[in-house]
Amino acid sequence: MKDSIAEKTKERWHGKRMYGQLPRNLDEELVDIEQSYRWLKSGDIKGETESTIVAAQDQAASTNYFKNKILKEEIESKCRLCKQHEETTDHLTSGCPILAKNEYLMRHDKVCTHLHYSICQALGIETTDKWYTNMPKPVCEEGDVTVLWDQAVHTDREVRANRPDIRIKNKK
């Protein structure tokens, strides 16, 4: 009985045009459901933060598009920053040309900083206590392994994108 109710609830959720985007996306083979919800199971974030993240996943964040199309408010649905595209959660997280100039790069660098910190920790390279206080060094070495941060790769011919965020070289 419980399984039947849960299945019907899931089907109704999938059927919703806007709010059903998350469960439909999770059905794609490219999404690791276990990893996607690991942050939620750990329980180490504030309730307000959790509700904001879930609202963003459900496309229910308080964007101009949401206010105009869902709440039916008399408000322009275009982005407040670029004024070109609909102000959706997806647009704000990855498509706004104004945010692309600085904010996306800062977010990208924070993710890479965390990744660099985790790699160094796993390799036994000295780091700070918290990942967010750790400033990656251009070159870190431990034994036969070298971790390079934001270093150009020299090639025989010109390659425009020649600065990977992190490279790990094993001398063996």
Rosetta blueprint (number, residue, H / E / L):
1 M L
2 K H
3 D H
4 S H
5 I H
6 A H
7 E H
8 K H
9 T H
10 K H
11 E H
12 R H
13 W H
14 H H
15 G H
16 K L
17 R L
18 M L
19 Y L
20 G L
21 Q H
22 L H
23 P H
24 R H
25 N H
26 L H
27 D L
28 E L
29 E L
30 L L
31 V L
32 D L
33 I H
34 E H
35 Q H
36 S H
37 Y L
38 R H
39 W H
40 L H
41 K H
42 S H
43 G L
44 D L
45 I L
46 K L
47 G H
48 E H
49 T H
50 E H
51 S H
52 T H
53 I H
54 V H
55 A H
56 A H
57 Q H
58 D L
59 Q L
60 A L
61 A L
62 S L
63 T L
64 N H
65 Y H
66 F H
67 K H
68 N H
69 K H
70 I H
71 L L
72 K L
73 E L
74 E L
75 I L
76 E L
77 S L
78 K E
79 C L
80 R L
81 L L
82 C L
83 K L
84 Q L
85 H L
86 E E
87 E L
88 T L
89 T H
90 D H
91 H H
92 L H
93 T H
94 S H
95 G H
96 C L
97 P H
98 I H
99 L H
100 A H
101 K L
102 N L
103 E H
104 Y H
105 L H
106 M H
107 R H
108 H H
109 D H
110 K H
111 V H
112 C H
113 T H
114 H H
115 L H
116 H H
117 Y H
118 S H
119 I H
120 C H
121 Q H
122 A H
123 L H
124 G L
125 I L
126 E L
127 T L
128 T L
129 D L
130 K L
131 W H
132 Y H
133 T H
134 N L
135 M L
136 P L
137 K L
138 P L
139 V E
140 C E
141 E E
142 E E
143 G L
144 D L
145 V E
146 T E
147 V E
148 L E
149 W E
150 D L
151 Q L
152 A L
153 V L
154 H L
155 T L
156 D L
157 R L
158 E L
159 V L
160 R L
161 A L
162 N L
163 R L
164 P L
165 D L
166 I E
167 R E
168 I E
169 K E
170 N E
171 K L
172 K L
